Amino acid sequence: MTDACTYCGKDVYDHDPVFVEKLDVGERVEAGQFCNYACLAVYIEENHLTTGACCTLDYT
Ligand SMILES: [Zn+2]
């Protein structure tokens, strides 16, 4: 496990890091680490991670 930002590759500990985990067969697994919410937001945007994935809104 490196300290590199999943989005930009910089050392997340030089910034204000945010860590993402997801549930995989009942286990929490690391899904990414980011310098800050800005890197996370761009990563989500560029990879379309929110498309059809909102728990309260219905994107049909
Ligand atoms: Zn970054």
PDB file of the backbone (N, CA, C, O) and the ligand in Angstrom, with CONECT records:
HET     ZN  A 101       1
ATOM      1  N   MET A   1       0.853  -1.199   0.000  1.00  0.00           N
ATOM      2  CA  MET A   1       0.000   0.000   0.000  1.00  0.00           C
ATOM      3  C   MET A   1       0.884   1.242   0.000  1.00  0.00           C
ATOM      4  O   MET A   1       1.700   1.443   0.898  1.00  0.00           O
ATOM      5  N   THR A   2       0.707   2.047  -1.001  1.00  0.00           N
ATOM      6  CA  THR A   2       1.506   3.267  -1.063  1.00  0.00           C
ATOM      7  C   THR A   2       0.704   4.437  -0.489  1.00  0.00           C
ATOM      8  O   THR A   2      -0.469   4.292  -0.145  1.00  0.00           O
ATOM      9  N   ASP A   3       1.347   5.577  -0.394  1.00  0.00           N
ATOM     10  CA  ASP A   3       0.661   6.777   0.073  1.00  0.00           C
ATOM     11  C   ASP A   3       0.188   7.626  -1.098  1.00  0.00           C
ATOM     12  O   ASP A   3      -0.246   8.763  -0.915  1.00  0.00           O
ATOM     13  N   ALA A   4       0.275   7.067  -2.306  1.00  0.00           N
ATOM     14  CA  ALA A   4      -0.075   7.835  -3.493  1.00  0.00           C
ATOM     15  C   ALA A   4      -1.585   8.011  -3.654  1.00  0.00           C
ATOM     16  O   ALA A   4      -2.368   7.083  -3.445  1.00  0.00           O
ATOM     17  N   CYS A   5      -1.957   9.206  -4.024  1.00  0.00           N
ATOM     18  CA  CYS A   5      -3.360   9.522  -4.290  1.00  0.00           C
ATOM     19  C   CYS A   5      -3.859   8.669  -5.464  1.00  0.00           C
ATOM     20  O   CYS A   5      -3.185   8.560  -6.488  1.00  0.00           O
ATOM     21  N   THR A   6      -5.030   8.072  -5.309  1.00  0.00           N
ATOM     22  CA  THR A   6      -5.605   7.239  -6.366  1.00  0.00           C
ATOM     23  C   THR A   6      -5.855   8.059  -7.630  1.00  0.00           C
ATOM     24  O   THR A   6      -5.794   7.531  -8.741  1.00  0.00           O
ATOM     25  N   TYR A   7      -6.132   9.324  -7.459  1.00  0.00           N
ATOM     26  CA  TYR A   7      -6.409  10.166  -8.622  1.00  0.00           C
ATOM     27  C   TYR A   7      -5.146  10.782  -9.233  1.00  0.00           C
ATOM     28  O   TYR A   7      -4.880  10.598 -10.421  1.00  0.00           O
ATOM     29  N   CYS A   8      -4.375  11.506  -8.432  1.00  0.00           N
ATOM     30  CA  CYS A   8      -3.276  12.275  -9.011  1.00  0.00           C
ATOM     31  C   CYS A   8      -1.895  11.701  -8.717  1.00  0.00           C
ATOM     32  O   CYS A   8      -0.907  12.154  -9.295  1.00  0.00           O
ATOM     33  N   GLY A   9      -1.807  10.712  -7.827  1.00  0.00           N
ATOM     34  CA  GLY A   9      -0.538  10.068  -7.560  1.00  0.00           C
ATOM     35  C   GLY A   9       0.373  10.777  -6.576  1.00  0.00           C
ATOM     36  O   GLY A   9       1.462  10.282  -6.284  1.00  0.00           O
ATOM     37  N   LYS A  10      -0.047  11.929  -6.054  1.00  0.00           N
ATOM     38  CA  LYS A  10       0.772  12.635  -5.063  1.00  0.00           C
ATOM     39  C   LYS A  10       0.611  11.966  -3.700  1.00  0.00           C
ATOM     40  O   LYS A  10      -0.320  11.190  -3.486  1.00  0.00           O
ATOM     41  N   ASP A  11       1.518  12.271  -2.788  1.00  0.00           N
ATOM     42  CA  ASP A  11       1.460  11.722  -1.444  1.00  0.00           C
ATOM     43  C   ASP A  11       0.269  12.331  -0.698  1.00  0.00           C
ATOM     44  O   ASP A  11       0.231  13.535  -0.448  1.00  0.00           O
ATOM     45  N   VAL A  12      -0.698  11.485  -0.349  1.00  0.00           N
ATOM     46  CA  VAL A  12      -1.908  12.017   0.287  1.00  0.00           C
ATOM     47  C   VAL A  12      -1.620  12.668   1.636  1.00  0.00           C
ATOM     48  O   VAL A  12      -2.344  13.571   2.056  1.00  0.00           O
ATOM     49  N   TYR A  13      -0.561  12.213   2.321  1.00  0.00           N
ATOM     50  CA  TYR A  13      -0.257  12.764   3.645  1.00  0.00           C
ATOM     51  C   TYR A  13       0.342  14.151   3.586  1.00  0.00           C
ATOM     52  O   TYR A  13       0.537  14.792   4.619  1.00  0.00           O
ATOM     53  N   ASP A  14       0.642  14.626   2.366  1.00  0.00           N
ATOM     54  CA  ASP A  14       1.080  16.012   2.211  1.00  0.00           C
ATOM     55  C   ASP A  14      -0.122  16.949   2.170  1.00  0.00           C
ATOM     56  O   ASP A  14       0.031  18.171   2.172  1.00  0.00           O
ATOM     57  N   HIS A  15      -1.319  16.365   2.133  1.00  0.00           N
ATOM     58  CA  HIS A  15      -2.525  17.179   1.973  1.00  0.00           C
ATOM     59  C   HIS A  15      -3.496  16.903   3.117  1.00  0.00           C
ATOM     60  O   HIS A  15      -3.085  16.846   4.276  1.00  0.00           O
ATOM     61  N   ASP A  16      -4.756  16.734   2.809  1.00  0.00           N
ATOM     62  CA  ASP A  16      -5.792  16.521   3.824  1.00  0.00           C
ATOM     63  C   ASP A  16      -6.550  15.264   3.415  1.00  0.00           C
ATOM     64  O   ASP A  16      -7.685  15.345   2.945  1.00  0.00           O
ATOM     65  N   PRO A  17      -5.917  14.089   3.594  1.00  0.00           N
ATOM     66  CA  PRO A  17      -6.385  12.869   2.971  1.00  0.00           C
ATOM     67  C   PRO A  17      -7.799  12.395   3.331  1.00  0.00           C
ATOM     68  O   PRO A  17      -8.294  12.575   4.444  1.00  0.00           O
ATOM     69  N   VAL A  18      -8.414  11.778   2.313  1.00  0.00           N
ATOM     70  CA  VAL A  18      -9.738  11.175   2.447  1.00  0.00           C
ATOM     71  C   VAL A  18      -9.604   9.735   1.966  1.00  0.00           C
ATOM     72  O   VAL A  18      -9.011   9.478   0.918  1.00  0.00           O
ATOM     73  N   PHE A  19     -10.153   8.798   2.730  1.00  0.00           N
ATOM     74  CA  PHE A  19     -10.033   7.390   2.365  1.00  0.00           C
ATOM     75  C   PHE A  19     -11.405   6.795   2.066  1.00  0.00           C
ATOM     76  O   PHE A  19     -12.389   7.089   2.743  1.00  0.00           O
ATOM     77  N   VAL A  20     -11.447   5.961   1.049  1.00  0.00           N
ATOM     78  CA  VAL A  20     -12.709   5.344   0.631  1.00  0.00           C
ATOM     79  C   VAL A  20     -12.592   3.829   0.797  1.00  0.00           C
ATOM     80  O   VAL A  20     -11.585   3.220   0.437  1.00  0.00           O
ATOM     81  N   GLU A  21     -13.646   3.244   1.350  1.00  0.00           N
ATOM     82  CA  GLU A  21     -13.709   1.793   1.452  1.00  0.00           C
ATOM     83  C   GLU A  21     -15.037   1.355   0.872  1.00  0.00           C
ATOM     84  O   GLU A  21     -15.997   2.125   0.842  1.00  0.00           O
ATOM     85  N   LYS A  22     -15.089   0.107   0.409  1.00  0.00           N
ATOM     86  CA  LYS A  22     -16.382  -0.427   0.013  1.00  0.00           C
ATOM     87  C   LYS A  22     -16.536  -1.830   0.573  1.00  0.00           C
ATOM     88  O   LYS A  22     -15.571  -2.467   0.996  1.00  0.00           O
ATOM     89  N   LEU A  23     -17.783  -2.292   0.563  1.00  0.00           N
ATOM     90  CA  LEU A  23     -18.075  -3.601   1.117  1.00  0.00           C
ATOM     91  C   LEU A  23     -17.969  -4.644   0.013  1.00  0.00           C
ATOM     92  O   LEU A  23     -18.614  -4.531  -1.029  1.00  0.00           O
ATOM     93  N   ASP A  24     -17.147  -5.658   0.254  1.00  0.00           N
ATOM     94  CA  ASP A  24     -16.963  -6.716  -0.728  1.00  0.00           C
ATOM     95  C   ASP A  24     -17.133  -8.054  -0.018  1.00  0.00           C
ATOM     96  O   ASP A  24     -16.261  -8.470   0.746  1.00  0.00           O
ATOM     97  N   VAL A  25     -18.240  -8.718  -0.265  1.00  0.00           N
ATOM     98  CA  VAL A  25     -18.564  -9.985   0.391  1.00  0.00           C
ATOM     99  C   VAL A  25     -18.444  -9.836   1.915  1.00  0.00           C
ATOM    100  O   VAL A  25     -17.801 -10.644   2.586  1.00  0.00           O
ATOM    101  N   GLY A  26     -19.072  -8.795   2.434  1.00  0.00           N
ATOM    102  CA  GLY A  26     -19.115  -8.584   3.872  1.00  0.00           C
ATOM    103  C   GLY A  26     -17.867  -8.002   4.491  1.00  0.00           C
ATOM    104  O   GLY A  26     -17.829  -7.791   5.703  1.00  0.00           O
ATOM    105  N   GLU A  27     -16.835  -7.734   3.694  1.00  0.00           N
ATOM    106  CA  GLU A  27     -15.593  -7.195   4.227  1.00  0.00           C
ATOM    107  C   GLU A  27     -15.364  -5.791   3.692  1.00  0.00           C
ATOM    108  O   GLU A  27     -15.624  -5.513   2.521  1.00  0.00           O
ATOM    109  N   ARG A  28     -14.874  -4.903   4.561  1.00  0.00           N
ATOM    110  CA  ARG A  28     -14.519  -3.555   4.106  1.00  0.00           C
ATOM    111  C   ARG A  28     -13.172  -3.620   3.417  1.00  0.00           C
ATOM    112  O   ARG A  28     -12.186  -4.058   4.009  1.00  0.00           O
ATOM    113  N   VAL A  29     -13.125  -3.185   2.167  1.00  0.00           N
ATOM    114  CA  VAL A  29     -11.864  -3.172   1.437  1.00  0.00           C
ATOM    115  C   VAL A  29     -11.579  -1.760   0.943  1.00  0.00           C
ATOM    116  O   VAL A  29     -12.494  -0.998   0.630  1.00  0.00           O
ATOM    117  N   GLU A  30     -10.305  -1.429   0.880  1.00  0.00           N
ATOM    118  CA  GLU A  30      -9.924  -0.097   0.423  1.00  0.00           C
ATOM    119  C   GLU A  30     -10.292   0.081  -1.038  1.00  0.00           C
ATOM    120  O   GLU A  30     -10.027  -0.785  -1.872  1.00  0.00           O
ATOM    121  N   ALA A  31     -10.910   1.224  -1.334  1.00  0.00           N
ATOM    122  CA  ALA A  31     -11.330   1.493  -2.708  1.00  0.00           C
ATOM    123  C   ALA A  31     -10.576   2.687  -3.269  1.00  0.00           C
ATOM    124  O   ALA A  31     -10.685   2.992  -4.457  1.00  0.00           O
ATOM    125  N   GLY A  32      -9.812   3.363  -2.418  1.00  0.00           N
ATOM    126  CA  GLY A  32      -9.052   4.503  -2.920  1.00  0.00           C
ATOM    127  C   GLY A  32      -8.657   5.438  -1.802  1.00  0.00           C
ATOM    128  O   GLY A  32      -9.229   5.401  -0.713  1.00  0.00           O
ATOM    129  N   GLN A  33      -7.672   6.280  -2.080  1.00  0.00           N
ATOM    130  CA  GLN A  33      -7.247   7.306  -1.128  1.00  0.00           C
ATOM    131  C   GLN A  33      -6.926   8.555  -1.933  1.00  0.00           C
ATOM    132  O   GLN A  33      -6.384   8.489  -3.037  1.00  0.00           O
ATOM    133  N   PHE A  34      -7.271   9.679  -1.357  1.00  0.00           N
ATOM    134  CA  PHE A  34      -7.210  10.924  -2.113  1.00  0.00           C
ATOM    135  C   PHE A  34      -6.625  12.045  -1.266  1.00  0.00           C
ATOM    136  O   PHE A  34      -6.764  12.047  -0.043  1.00  0.00           O
ATOM    137  N   CYS A  35      -5.960  13.010  -1.932  1.00  0.00           N
ATOM    138  CA  CYS A  35      -5.353  14.155  -1.232  1.00  0.00           C
ATOM    139  C   CYS A  35      -6.388  14.891  -0.396  1.00  0.00           C
ATOM    140  O   CYS A  35      -6.110  15.325   0.723  1.00  0.00           O
ATOM    141  N   ASN A  36      -7.577  15.024  -0.952  1.00  0.00           N
ATOM    142  CA  ASN A  36      -8.650  15.768  -0.308  1.00  0.00           C
ATOM    143  C   ASN A  36      -9.937  15.497  -1.092  1.00  0.00           C
ATOM    144  O   ASN A  36      -9.938  14.714  -2.042  1.00  0.00           O
ATOM    145  N   TYR A  37     -11.007  16.134  -0.698  1.00  0.00           N
ATOM    146  CA  TYR A  37     -12.279  15.886  -1.383  1.00  0.00           C
ATOM    147  C   TYR A  37     -12.246  16.332  -2.837  1.00  0.00           C
ATOM    148  O   TYR A  37     -13.008  15.814  -3.653  1.00  0.00           O
ATOM    149  N   ALA A  38     -11.397  17.264  -3.173  1.00  0.00           N
ATOM    150  CA  ALA A  38     -11.316  17.724  -4.565  1.00  0.00           C
ATOM    151  C   ALA A  38     -10.836  16.596  -5.473  1.00  0.00           C
ATOM    152  O   ALA A  38     -11.423  16.354  -6.527  1.00  0.00           O
ATOM    153  N   CYS A  39      -9.772  15.907  -5.067  1.00  0.00           N
ATOM    154  CA  CYS A  39      -9.274  14.778  -5.855  1.00  0.00           C
ATOM    155  C   CYS A  39     -10.332  13.679  -5.920  1.00  0.00           C
ATOM    156  O   CYS A  39     -10.531  13.067  -6.970  1.00  0.00           O
ATOM    157  N   LEU A  40     -10.999  13.432  -4.818  1.00  0.00           N
ATOM    158  CA  LEU A  40     -12.048  12.422  -4.792  1.00  0.00           C
ATOM    159  C   LEU A  40     -13.187  12.797  -5.736  1.00  0.00           C
ATOM    160  O   LEU A  40     -13.691  11.960  -6.486  1.00  0.00           O
ATOM    161  N   ALA A  41     -13.580  14.058  -5.687  1.00  0.00           N
ATOM    162  CA  ALA A  41     -14.690  14.526  -6.521  1.00  0.00           C
ATOM    163  C   ALA A  41     -14.381  14.390  -8.005  1.00  0.00           C
ATOM    164  O   ALA A  41     -15.234  13.953  -8.778  1.00  0.00           O
ATOM    165  N   VAL A  42     -13.172  14.758  -8.410  1.00  0.00           N
ATOM    166  CA  VAL A  42     -12.793  14.652  -9.820  1.00  0.00           C
ATOM    167  C   VAL A  42     -12.701  13.189 -10.228  1.00  0.00           C
ATOM    168  O   VAL A  42     -13.104  12.818 -11.330  1.00  0.00           O
ATOM    169  N   TYR A  43     -12.172  12.367  -9.341  1.00  0.00           N
ATOM    170  CA  TYR A  43     -12.061  10.935  -9.621  1.00  0.00           C
ATOM    171  C   TYR A  43     -13.449  10.328  -9.858  1.00  0.00           C
ATOM    172  O   TYR A  43     -13.653   9.561 -10.800  1.00  0.00           O
ATOM    173  N   ILE A  44     -14.382  10.680  -8.997  1.00  0.00           N
ATOM    174  CA  ILE A  44     -15.756  10.195  -9.137  1.00  0.00           C
ATOM    175  C   ILE A  44     -16.347  10.664 -10.461  1.00  0.00           C
ATOM    176  O   ILE A  44     -16.970   9.895 -11.194  1.00  0.00           O
ATOM    177  N   GLU A  45     -16.135  11.939 -10.745  1.00  0.00           N
ATOM    178  CA  GLU A  45     -16.667  12.532 -11.973  1.00  0.00           C
ATOM    179  C   GLU A  45     -16.105  11.827 -13.209  1.00  0.00           C
ATOM    180  O   GLU A  45     -16.860  11.420 -14.092  1.00  0.00           O
ATOM    181  N   GLU A  46     -14.797  11.686 -13.269  1.00  0.00           N
ATOM    182  CA  GLU A  46     -14.155  11.120 -14.454  1.00  0.00           C
ATOM    183  C   GLU A  46     -14.466   9.646 -14.657  1.00  0.00           C
ATOM    184  O   GLU A  46     -14.443   9.152 -15.784  1.00  0.00           O
ATOM    185  N   ASN A  47     -14.755   8.942 -13.568  1.00  0.00           N
ATOM    186  CA  ASN A  47     -15.038   7.516 -13.684  1.00  0.00           C
ATOM    187  C   ASN A  47     -16.537   7.205 -13.627  1.00  0.00           C
ATOM    188  O   ASN A  47     -16.944   6.044 -13.610  1.00  0.00           O
ATOM    189  N   HIS A  48     -17.343   8.265 -13.599  1.00  0.00           N
ATOM    190  CA  HIS A  48     -18.806   8.120 -13.609  1.00  0.00           C
ATOM    191  C   HIS A  48     -19.286   7.192 -12.494  1.00  0.00           C
ATOM    192  O   HIS A  48     -20.191   6.383 -12.700  1.00  0.00           O
ATOM    193  N   LEU A  49     -18.684   7.310 -11.327  1.00  0.00           N
ATOM    194  CA  LEU A  49     -18.998   6.389 -10.243  1.00  0.00           C
ATOM    195  C   LEU A  49     -20.370   6.613  -9.625  1.00  0.00           C
ATOM    196  O   LEU A  49     -20.893   5.733  -8.941  1.00  0.00           O
ATOM    197  N   THR A  50     -20.959   7.782  -9.860  1.00  0.00           N
ATOM    198  CA  THR A  50     -22.260   8.041  -9.250  1.00  0.00           C
ATOM    199  C   THR A  50     -23.417   7.773 -10.207  1.00  0.00           C
ATOM    200  O   THR A  50     -24.579   7.862  -9.811  1.00  0.00           O
ATOM    201  N   THR A  51     -23.114   7.451 -11.445  1.00  0.00           N
ATOM    202  CA  THR A  51     -24.174   7.221 -12.417  1.00  0.00           C
ATOM    203  C   THR A  51     -25.085   6.079 -11.974  1.00  0.00           C
ATOM    204  O   THR A  51     -24.651   4.936 -11.826  1.00  0.00           O
ATOM    205  N   GLY A  52     -26.338   6.411 -11.769  1.00  0.00           N
ATOM    206  CA  GLY A  52     -27.319   5.394 -11.386  1.00  0.00           C
ATOM    207  C   GLY A  52     -27.104   4.821 -10.007  1.00  0.00           C
ATOM    208  O   GLY A  52     -27.651   3.765  -9.688  1.00  0.00           O
ATOM    209  N   ALA A  53     -26.312   5.495  -9.171  1.00  0.00           N
ATOM    210  CA  ALA A  53     -25.941   4.896  -7.897  1.00  0.00           C
ATOM    211  C   ALA A  53     -26.462   5.628  -6.667  1.00  0.00           C
ATOM    212  O   ALA A  53     -26.081   5.297  -5.544  1.00  0.00           O
ATOM    213  N   CYS A  54     -27.323   6.614  -6.864  1.00  0.00           N
ATOM    214  CA  CYS A  54     -27.803   7.352  -5.697  1.00  0.00           C
ATOM    215  C   CYS A  54     -28.868   6.561  -4.946  1.00  0.00           C
ATOM    216  O   CYS A  54     -29.727   5.928  -5.560  1.00  0.00           O
ATOM    217  N   CYS A  55     -28.809   6.599  -3.608  1.00  0.00           N
ATOM    218  CA  CYS A  55     -29.734   5.793  -2.819  1.00  0.00           C
ATOM    219  C   CYS A  55     -31.092   6.457  -2.658  1.00  0.00           C
ATOM    220  O   CYS A  55     -32.059   5.800  -2.274  1.00  0.00           O
ATOM    221  N   THR A  56     -31.180   7.768  -2.948  1.00  0.00           N
ATOM    222  CA  THR A  56     -32.466   8.419  -2.736  1.00  0.00           C
ATOM    223  C   THR A  56     -33.096   8.956  -4.012  1.00  0.00           C
ATOM    224  O   THR A  56     -34.314   9.123  -4.074  1.00  0.00           O
ATOM    225  N   LEU A  57     -32.280   9.232  -5.040  1.00  0.00           N
ATOM    226  CA  LEU A  57     -32.823   9.744  -6.295  1.00  0.00           C
ATOM    227  C   LEU A  57     -32.863   8.617  -7.315  1.00  0.00           C
ATOM    228  O   LEU A  57     -32.033   7.708  -7.292  1.00  0.00           O
ATOM    229  N   ASP A  58     -33.812   8.690  -8.183  1.00  0.00           N
ATOM    230  CA  ASP A  58     -33.989   7.636  -9.181  1.00  0.00           C
ATOM    231  C   ASP A  58     -33.585   8.163 -10.550  1.00  0.00           C
ATOM    232  O   ASP A  58     -34.345   8.892 -11.187  1.00  0.00           O
ATOM    233  N   TYR A  59     -32.373   7.790 -11.011  1.00  0.00           N
ATOM    234  CA  TYR A  59     -31.904   8.206 -12.334  1.00  0.00           C
ATOM    235  C   TYR A  59     -32.335   7.171 -13.363  1.00  0.00           C
ATOM    236  O   TYR A  59     -31.659   6.159 -13.552  1.00  0.00           O
ATOM    237  N   THR A  60     -33.428   7.416 -14.008  1.00  0.00           N
ATOM    238  CA  THR A  60     -33.846   6.430 -15.008  1.00  0.00           C
ATOM    239  C   THR A  60     -33.747   7.005 -16.406  1.00  0.00           C
ATOM    240  O   THR A  60     -34.058   6.319 -17.379  1.00  0.00           O
TER     241      THR A  60
HETATM  242 ZN    ZN A 101      -4.622  13.835  -5.314  1.00  0.00          ZN2+
END
